[in-house]
Amino acid sequence: MASHLWLPFTQMAEFDAGERTFVAGAGTTLTDIRGRTVFDAISSVWVTIHGHGHPAIVDAIATQASRLDHATALGASNPVAEELASRLAAVTGLDYAFFASDGASAIEAAMKMSLQYWRHVGEPKRSTFVHLRASYHGDTVAAMSVSDIAVFKREFGAVCFESIVSDDLAMVLARDDVAAVIVEPIVQAAAGMRIVPRTAYAALRSIRPLLIVDEIATGFGRTGTMFAFEQLELAPDLLCVGKGITGGTLALSATLATTRVYDAFLGRTNDLRHFFHGHSYAANPIACAAAIATLDLFVSERTMAHVAELERHLSRALTPLASHPRVREVRRAGLMCGIELLPPPAWDAPVSYGRHVASELYDRGHFTRPIGETIQLVPPLSSKTHELDSFTTELLATISA
Ligand SMILES: Cc1ncc(COP(=O)(O)O)c(C=O)c1O
């Protein structure tokens, strides 16, 4: 049967749906159309937190769907979004939550909030954005404009706007035209789990431009704390979360703001100071219910204590890889690991060595997706130590073959 499906970041001329079609997910595993069950070693690209099909989240979704599936958030509220906003405020230390859908739309909202903020407080000249080297903030136009992965944006120069890229933030922050600095905290996942030098963040502790922290990949426990910015002692003005917020079940993202930012938008309707941005599914009650259930599980399942145990285990399990001749570098921040491979000298196969290794790993029961030559291991927070051991053992066996 001819397929009418077009997949993201996928060469459709080479894609084989018979090889890679998932039909079920349970706990830390996915099952494909051929009946093979594999460990989801990338949490379905950094979204799955407590495992696939967790009964508490499934129940919350079903209950909410039968009560109120959706009602617009444009000029109207719903109790589930209200509760989630206060839960997120409590867990992040910021004050207000503006909901969107995917991560990139939370970034767009944060950037537009920054621009509108500076106009409202009388500094309209502040309209430039600063970002780190090797950054990635999503595929929509503003998010792409502050991203630095050339291959993702090289066709889209016509719509991207100029921004300032620098790891030496102290230098650029002295400028009087900077609206906001946007950073991924500790680790840049899309850059192949690049660990950002801590010194890059030092200049951000007390700055005049707004600080946007993008926790879309790192949020909800993946780096060993609930949010990575806690480890950097940063105080974001705007915080973007997505991916894991619903435990990896439904599209939901949020841009959290401090009172300082929020208050600058207050006035009378006719003043036109309210935030000019919104999406159809903003504050969707079903997604918000999934997010509340996800936060509850962090407490009832003592998830962060388990993450600490997994971290200790991983640092040992990765050691033999670090010294292997086919490994250039092992990078890890909490449960976000990148194992950068060194292709054999005569490697001339039509696919990269990283893709070859990932495909072998699939046959050995582990699903990962390489970033260039970097093999990722970003397991669900509910993973068992033996699953991590199995992944590292099979990876060692593959690159030793
Ligand atoms: C740090 C970061 N920001 C933003 C995004 C974009 O999120 P989404 O794919 O949900 O739009 C991603 C996606 O991988 C990400 O890693």
The ligand as an ORCA input file, in Angstrom:
! r2SCAN-3c Opt
* xyz 0 1
  C      16.754     22.564     23.652
  C      15.590     22.430     22.711
  N      14.800     23.491     22.509
  C      13.736     23.430     21.697
  C      13.417     22.272     21.023
  C      12.222     22.237     20.105
  O      11.206     21.506     20.683
  P      10.051     20.877     19.757
  O      10.697     19.818     18.912
  O       9.074     20.301     20.742
  O       9.492     21.976     18.957
  C      14.218     21.144     21.195
  C      13.927     19.900     20.475
  O      14.673     18.973     20.425
  C      15.343     21.230     22.055
  O      16.177     20.194     22.237
*
